[in-house]
Amino acid sequence: GAFLLCVWNVVQEFGVAAGMGVSYIWLDLVGFEPKKGKAAARGLHRLFAIQPTVSWIVMVGLLVLMQRELARDPASL
């Protein structure tokens, strides 16, 4: 129980850090320039729509993999 809680907390903190890193990378990829007005707003809208969705998909995939692994070998904890 305690080990799983620790793993959960580490994954959660990694997710927050990765989200920030991905956000800055995405802003660079879309060519974000605050002075561009509507083009900048479009880039931000994409960032705030796509990045959390992709993050949730990755998280759910990792949880499914972890659940399968634990179902196969519960003693691995």
C-alpha positions as CSV (number, residue, x, y, z in Angstrom):
1,G,0.0,0.0,0.0
2,A,2.6,2.5,1.0
3,F,4.9,1.7,-1.9
4,L,2.0,2.2,-4.4
5,L,1.2,5.6,-2.7
6,C,4.9,6.6,-3.2
7,V,4.9,5.6,-6.8
8,W,1.6,7.4,-7.4
9,N,3.1,10.6,-5.9
10,V,6.3,10.4,-7.9
11,V,4.3,9.9,-11.1
12,Q,2.0,12.8,-10.3
13,E,5.0,15.1,-9.7
14,F,6.6,13.9,-12.9
15,G,3.4,14.6,-14.7
16,V,3.3,18.2,-13.4
17,A,6.9,18.8,-14.4
18,A,6.5,17.1,-17.8
19,G,3.4,19.2,-18.4
20,M,5.3,22.4,-17.9
21,G,8.1,21.3,-20.1
22,V,5.8,20.1,-22.9
23,S,3.9,23.5,-22.7
24,Y,7.1,25.5,-23.4
25,I,8.1,23.1,-26.2
26,W,4.6,23.4,-27.7
27,L,4.7,27.2,-27.5
28,D,8.0,27.1,-29.3
29,L,6.7,24.7,-32.0
30,V,3.6,26.8,-32.7
31,G,5.8,29.9,-33.0
32,F,4.1,31.7,-30.1
33,E,4.8,35.4,-30.2
34,P,2.7,37.5,-27.8
35,K,2.7,40.4,-30.2
36,K,1.0,38.4,-33.0
37,G,-2.5,38.7,-31.5
38,K,-4.9,36.2,-33.0
39,A,-2.2,33.8,-34.2
40,A,-0.8,33.7,-30.6
41,A,-4.3,33.1,-29.2
42,R,-4.8,30.2,-31.6
43,G,-1.5,28.7,-30.5
44,L,-2.5,29.0,-26.9
45,H,-5.9,27.5,-27.6
46,R,-4.3,24.5,-29.2
47,L,-1.8,24.2,-26.3
48,F,-4.6,24.2,-23.7
49,A,-6.7,21.7,-25.7
50,I,-4.3,19.2,-27.0
51,Q,-1.6,19.0,-24.3
52,P,-3.9,17.9,-21.4
53,T,-5.7,15.4,-23.6
54,V,-2.4,13.8,-24.7
55,S,-1.2,13.8,-21.1
56,W,-4.4,12.0,-19.9
57,I,-4.1,9.4,-22.7
58,V,-0.5,8.7,-21.7
59,M,-1.5,8.5,-18.0
60,V,-4.4,6.1,-18.6
61,G,-2.2,3.9,-20.8
62,L,0.5,3.7,-18.1
63,L,-2.2,2.8,-15.5
64,V,-3.5,0.1,-17.7
65,L,-0.1,-1.3,-18.2
66,M,0.6,-1.2,-14.5
67,Q,-2.7,-2.9,-13.7
68,R,-1.9,-5.7,-16.2
69,E,1.5,-6.2,-14.7
70,L,0.2,-6.3,-11.2
71,A,-2.5,-8.8,-12.3
72,R,0.1,-11.0,-13.8
73,D,2.5,-10.9,-10.8
74,P,1.0,-9.4,-7.6
75,A,4.1,-10.3,-5.6
76,S,6.1,-7.8,-7.7
77,L,5.3,-5.1,-5.2
